[in-house]
Amino acid sequence: MTRKELEQLYQEAEYHSNLYYNQDAPEISDFEYDALMRRIQEAEQEHPEWVTAASPTQRVGGAATKAGELGKVTHLVPLLSLQDVFSLEEVYNWWDGQPLSVEPKIDGLSAAVTYEDGVLTLGATRGDGHVGENVTENLRRVAGIPARLNPCPWLPEHYTLAVRCEVVMPVEAFQRVNAELELEGKKTFANPRNAAAGSLRLKDASVTGERGLLAVAFQILYVQGFEDVEEAHRPSLLQSRDLKLLGELGFQPVNSLPAASKEEIGAAIRRIDETRYDLSYWLDGAVAKIDDRAVQTTLGATAKFPRWAVAYKYPPEQKSTTITRIYTQVGRTGRVTPVAEFTPIQLAGTTVTRATLHNPEFMESLGGVCVGATVLCRKAAEIIPEILQVLSRPEDGEPFAITGCPECGTPVVKSREGNGAYCPNINCPAQFARHLAFFASRDVMDIDGLGPKRVNQLIEAGLLHQIGDIYRLKEHREALLALPKSGEKSVENLLNGIEASKDRPLARVIKALGISGIGSHVGEALEARYPDMDTIRGLSVEEMTVIDGVGPISAQGLYDFFRSQDGSRLVDDLAACGVNMTSRTYGQARPAGALEGQTVVITGTLPSMSRKEAESLIKAHGGKVSSSVSKKTGLVLAGEAAGSKLDKANQLGIRVISEAELLALLDNN
Ligand code: IVH
């Protein structure tokens, strides 16, 4: 490796570390990140002279705070991280023969909680190890963090105790939280660890309380006032005893397996791996710690890691299985996705029976997939099953190819970009769900609580047959309450959101009709120019074409829509339901300029104007500037050395003018 390559790896690590620690949104798995760090460490061992302060090996990951959010807390004892190893051999090399406490390495985020005379007074995240965020109120709402410690008889009257624990979101809570977020149309979490991190650092601690977090205690960080306590109950003598004391005080301590030989160390690590998926939360390895805390203190730490412990990381599980069926699904966007079903396998604690094959390109990259093929699977980010490789195929196996839409049978087409497989049929039943979800989405009618999942649920429950049914849902309150994941509060929320949406500006209502090519821009232009929906419905194609952004094709589409049975019914129905049909910006339209409704493309160097000046001049006269020539282009303004755009304009028969001609045109108007 060259020095330059190492610096590139620094940058890569920096990028992923930021996503992981500060955004709670990693793009690669922990295992891949560890592998990256490993490459850096190996290169640095070979070339210690290359190591600079910019190296991620010189820092503890994670920034303390996102600007302007939770308060900062400086830790009395730094919360160090652990040296990772990936083989038993490395554990044995590290071990110096002293008795160990071998523990599960819990995959969450670290927090420190401080108790004064038995009362929780401060709770903080690890942050960069030295300075964390004050999340006391949030931690009060986490199971496993007692607000008051049990009044054990051996406790002194006055004392301070700081404990380090790992905050996790149990897998079940993770699935529930993600399902709820999805119902509300919000962004879901990539994995339980990110979910725990995101949920602990919320500004509203009561929301943290709803997230079902759990804290597992694994270390006594700091004690004061225990000097006179009898030895059997004195903290900080043995790690294994500390864990027992923590249990007595009301924490949920991590399990500790004693080990005093290589065999015992190996057996303990294997044992933890075997029981890995029996727990309600994730583990990502085992930690081997020297049990004697006085020895720990003597050994001390490097800038980042204690010398008295190592973390053995388990590799992600991979298994092979045989494909039994391949089928397709059509999504909200009309995209047709192939899915492989296979003989059930156990992966990362759950039974997995299918995985997406994404698109024709993905199947091709696997060299073709067919029923009977043996494939290698793993769980990406340990949650989503993924096919990594085709190991073998039956001799007569025909590679699976997507033909038609599974809903309506229409032959699929590629996307505009030339990939994927899409159903082009606008009357496809899957598209009703699509239109509903679009209608309710944030930038359109903005109906709180009506995300795509909820839309599908309501369609399946037979509560939505046409768009206007949304506004009749309030007549079906009982049926709504009977649906899964649909309590009083969420139904109330949904119905309020629906009522509120009746008041959206006319431009939004126009956009919500879902007419191809008619978005916010056209909606706003129409609203500014006409008093109400009735007037707009009556416009001729010519009248519509004058509007900025409406070409002849969209104008025809708009015209046809208002005259079609489905279109006019939809508008009538929405109006009858009380949806706003009146303009609030009528009369605010600028007088039509010479270039009103025209799209102009500028190419080449103009004799006297800069491109920017030409753009503002065109816009000031009602025109729109676009960067590429298409059938929609009204004019091409060409200067010196105009290239392919000019050729294209000529090919399409679009009018080409010079700067002088443009100025004359604007003058005459
Ligand atoms: S001991 C100073 N024990 O793993 C040594 N850490 O990769 C402190 N972790 O930041 C670590 N389970 O958040 C220890 N049984 C366990 C653990 C554990 C999970 C986390 C901890 C630490 C990270 C290091």
Boltz pocket constraint, residues with backbone or C-beta under 6 A from the ligand:
constraints:
  - pocket:
      binder: B
      contacts: [[A, 78], [A, 79], [A, 80], [A, 81], [A, 82], [A, 103], [A, 104], [A, 105], [A, 106], [A, 107], [A, 108], [A, 109], [A, 110], [A, 165], [A, 166], [A, 218], [A, 219], [A, 254], [A, 287], [A, 306], [A, 309], [A, 311]]
      max_distance: 6.0
